[in-house]
Amino acid sequence: EEIAMSAKFTILCENSVGMPFGGVGEHGFSCYIETDSGNYLFDTGQGLGILQNAAVLNKDLASVKAIMISHGHYDHTGGLPQVLQRCGKVPVYAHEEIFVQRFWGKERRFIGIPFRRSFLESLGADFRLSREMVELGPGIYLTGEIPRRTDFELGDAEMVAVCDDGSEKQPDPLNDDFSLVVKTSRGLVIVLGCAHAGMVNIIEYVKDNFPGERIYSVFGGTHMGFSDDRQFEETMKVIDRYEIEKLGVSHCTGLAKSARIYARMPARFFFACVGAVLEV
């Protein structure tokens, strides 16, 4: 019989701040996870707030057993050097395409990981790159690559990926979009980085891989800010169908969509902003 785990999730980096003392907001995401088997970090934000926010929230970055990267964008990886300087040599789990060159829009703004792999490795990053689901610790999983099944989750036309051979993909397929799954006593908790793979694709993939398990909470960057009405409605239906009890929105959800979700399910909604805590 598996021992159901307790876990505590604290948002360290996010666009908005939900506490009065010393927190810093930035366009980005990071979540600190405390479990019975140790502490973990999922994403690192842009690097503007992670040290400050970890300090005021009393979270010890030096204690993390592993870092998980949701995907190779600057606003999820920019804090890596600062975290590595705190924790030293540590496994960093991600997809093998995280270092793809990435750009945004006509002005070709660079939005990929802002550091070379060799630089991060010199600071202690022990990259464990894979397309498959990985169990990081007891009951803690990185999803691996998410199959794209829905016809309404189309990704972002403004994003461009430049491959090693110089060829371009537009829109960037963002194959490296991973989410985190934690088994707890109340059910599964899914932590989204940016949900580029589509929230419904992610939830259905988790349901397929954890048969019979209920999903207690989904939180993080939902990418709903970029969704049309059909995608929004279909996503809400899935949240209802699986009776997900806590939906926490962050980062790329956008204020307008966040307000719509709150109006629709006020009792199940929370803002996953800097300082927000989910304890299970």
Secondary structure as UniProt FT lines:
FT   STRAND          7..13
FT   STRAND          30..35
FT   TURN            36..37
FT   STRAND          38..42
FT   HELIX           50..56
FT   TURN            57..58
FT   HELIX           61..63
FT   STRAND          64..68
FT   HELIX           74..77
FT   TURN            78..79
FT   HELIX           80..87
FT   STRAND          90..94
FT   TURN            96..99
FT   STRAND          101..104
FT   TURN            105..108
FT   STRAND          109..110
FT   HELIX           117..122
FT   TURN            123..124
FT   STRAND          125..129
FT   STRAND          134..137
FT   TURN            138..139
FT   STRAND          140..142
FT   TURN            157..158
FT   STRAND          159..162
FT   TURN            164..165
FT   STRAND          168..169
FT   TURN            175..176
FT   STRAND          179..184
FT   TURN            185..186
FT   STRAND          187..192
FT   TURN            196..197
FT   HELIX           199..209
FT   TURN            211..212
FT   STRAND          215..221
FT   HELIX           224..226
FT   HELIX           229..241
FT   TURN            242..243
FT   STRAND          246..250
FT   HELIX           251..253
FT   HELIX           255..264
FT   TURN            266..268
FT   STRAND          269..271
FT   STRAND          277..279
//
